Amino acid sequence: MAYRGTKGGDYGNGGWSSMQQQNDDMTDQLAHRVGALKGISIAIGNDIREQNRLINEMESDFDRAGGFLGSTMQHLKRVARTGGKNLILYVLLFSLFVLIVIYWLIRR
């Protein structure tokens, strides 16, 4: 689509040059904005890569913790099946001993 101009359609050299100057200015502004958007998109991409790395690390940490918890639960089930009544008694006595020692240290 061609620009038709005003009534006469005839611009002097001054009319075309001012339009060309405005066009150049707007092109420069657009180029500046595109450059700014490019910088922002690169920063967003870097941030997303960093967050993905952190998420992957957390996932592996949770997997390890889940494996540890699973093995602990298996041990507890085995203790419960083999008569862990004595073990519970020992844990209670040890807890009582620790509380007595703490009480003694505080009273000093």
NORKAMO-V388818 format. One record per pair of residues at least 6 apart in sequence whose C-alpha atoms are under 7 Angstrom apart, sorted by the first residue. I is the first residue (numbers start at 1). GAP is how many residues later the second one is. If there is no record, write none. Layout:
BEGIN
i:I gap:GAP
i:I gap:GAP
END
This chain:
BEGIN
none
END
